[in-house]
Amino acid sequence: MATLQTAPESSSAGAPQTRISLRLVGLILIALGLVVTVYLSYVKLTDVPMACVAGGAFDCETVQNSAYSRLFGIPIAWLGLATYLLLGLLLVLEDRLPFLQEYSVILVFGVALFAFLYSVFLVYVQVAILQALCPWCLAHETIMTLFFIVASIRLWKAQFQSV
């Protein structure tokens, strides 16, 4: 369970310091990712125009309607949403199921690694191939990168620091 932990009082301020667990940071990033991917999925499902920054390198319609916006016929937005739901489920259940108590950190890392690598590919596609950027997509890719960093630190701690 994600909890706030209070560290010993600092000598300078005299007030307790609060340390947020990596799991809680991961859950916050999952929530942010869900907001972004729910919006992208809604836009894809309903075909409504996307709220987008106008001008410059930003062109959401080009990105959202490109050949790269689907994988095996499935909209990337839906796959992103499914990924965040899976990661969130793994984090929420990791203390509740014996299998996940033992393997959730590595499972979360594996899913996050794949999602991060695919996100890097999608950034490459936007910049080098489409030459158009989608701020919503970039927000997802930033969130996934941060989540991958958190998952990597959690794995490192689990392997070398007996979390």
C-alpha angles and dihedrals in degrees: 000000000000110000137168112246123206116220122210115283115280116239095227103050101022090217123113116259120227120221118196117214120241088239091059091048087052092051091050090051090048090053091051091047090051091054091053097043094043088056092046091047091049091052091048093047098046100032091226117153113270122240102244142164108261124231138003116056092337116106112147094178092058091050096042094048099040124113086253093062090082133053115200087344094306117117111248089227090063092048090051090050091049090049093053091046091051093047091047091049092050092050094046094047099039093099095041106054122057093221092052093044087064103033110022096097092056093041092051090048092050094050091043091049092053092045092047093050091048089048090053088052091050091052088051089051092051095047105035106026109026095027087209130105132212113204091205091053091046089050090054091047091050092049091048091050091052091046090051089053091051091047090049092052091047091052092047091050092047091051101040109019104038097239 
